[in-house]
């Protein structure tokens, strides 16, 4: 997967994952406090770029690893 497709996949995947994880972590730490939404938004704004960059950098290695594991599981390696 190259170029635009990789960027769209990483952007979408990390956006949703970070949305859920920051929501849960913020809720567990604060409960439904009066500033919950602003704290959650701040967590998301800080965490998402880190996750997106990490995902973009790690995806090629993760794909190769997955291909190797699947080849072994299928008996083709």
Secondary structure, DSSP 8 states (H G I E B T S, - for coil): --HHHHHHHHHHHHHHHHHHHHHHHHHHHH-S-TTHHHHHHHHHHHHHHHHHHHHHHHHHHHHHHHHHHHHHHTT--
